[in-house]
């Protein structure tokens, strides 16, 4: 995994992009909006600035077709 990769955060099930490798197996991620979410919730503002620090084992790479 490296910065720019899109992953799923196992704890939340949300998609995120790796922004920074912090060393010792930790990564900073920025959550991505869920375009397939509930139609009623699509108008709900989700902060694009949400970020988190996760271990590599908490992240699952998204497979690209």
Secondary structure, DSSP 8 states (H G I E B T S, - for coil): --TT-EEEETTT--EEEEEEEEETTEEEEEE---TTS-GGGTTS---TT-EEEEEGGGEEE----
